[in-house]
Amino acid sequence: MNKTMEGGCQCGRVRYKAMLRNKDAYLCHCRMCQRASGNIAIAFKNIPKADVEWTTRAPDYYESSPIAQRGFCSACGTMLSFDFPDGDNIDLTVGSFDDPSVFEPKHHFGAESIHKAWLDTSNLPRHRSDEYEPLVKRWMDKVGKLPE
């Protein structure tokens, strides 16, 4: 693959470029990731630290355990990364990439904490946010357009 992709936080304060060698990503279900994200799992892309360039500014870091840290934007709160400071690799959050659709989940980590009811939700009804009238009205009244 060998493709450079960009990403960053919601407000744009922290941006990065990452050299990707494949589309492989994974879901981490460990309790620390669940708590850090306030969610049931985090989608990560693991790459060498040498293949990441923070282009606007580096993220702020939270020492989430005695052995690891998590990068985030202190302005908007977006979680951007997880790494072991003494390690060679970093996990970037898939959702922080400008185009997360290129990634393919290849495995689960922290499987002891998987919430099985959330693994396959393909049978649930789907609702588009751009067709939900109360939300569309709020956006149109406030800024005259829907977000990208």
Buried (B, 14 or more C-beta within 10 A) or exposed (E): EEEEBBBBBEEEBBBBBBBBEEEBBBBBBBEBBBEBBEEBBBBBBBBEEEBBEBEEEEBBBBEBEEEBBBBBBEEEEBBBBBBEEEEEBBBBBBBBBEEBEBBEBEEBBBEEBBEEEEEEEEEEEEEEEEEEEEEEEEBEEEEEEEEE
